Amino acid sequence: MDAEERQRFAALAKAVADQRDESAFSVLFDYFAPRLKSWLMRQKMTSGEAEELVQEIMIVLWHKAALYDPARSSLSTWLFRIARNRRIDQQRRAQVSILDSEDPTLQPPEEMRADEIVANDDRDAQVRDAVSQLPEEQRALLQAAFFLGQSHSEIADATGLPLGTVKSRIRLAFGKLRNLLEREQV
């Protein structure tokens, strides 16, 4: 594109911006639309996608031609930059919107069968019974760790016990729980 052609396109863009000159817009559309479409198709867009994006770009030209500054770039550069940015935006939207309907995390949980509910209730009762048989110091630490979600350090700070003692008592509590629960299953 030579300097004379650049000035002509800049003047046409100014006419679109200042006077909403439809004939100037038509000249710009006829010149740039096929070039933009061709470039977009080389960027791996389908013909239909490229045509839609060209329409968007030309609408930007119609509505925002006043933003074009011929001192900063040619009209061609301005339009192709808009095309590039719109193409990137479109690709990002396409990546975000892809959901796999077969993804197990998107499926509702299966309803529990009655025998599973009863088994869970029985197991919960056994665990509660086993926890109640633990010495108080172990039970309190176990409850703080697993029901209140406190870290071992937080439990040590709250109780004033050394961290090693907290860890040892929780480990002992687990050993006793395991033994109590194994005895009930036999």
Buried (B, 14 or more C-beta within 10 A) or exposed (E): EEEEEBEBBBEBBBBBBEEEBEEBBEBBBEBBBEBBBEBBBEBEBEEEBBBBBBBEBBEBBBEEBEEBEBEEBBBBEBBBEBBEEBBEEBEEEEEEEEEEEEEEEEEEEEEEEEEEEEEEEEEEEBBEEBBEEBEEBBBBBBBBBEEEEBEBEBBBEEBEBEEEBBBBBBEBBEEBBEEBBEEBEE
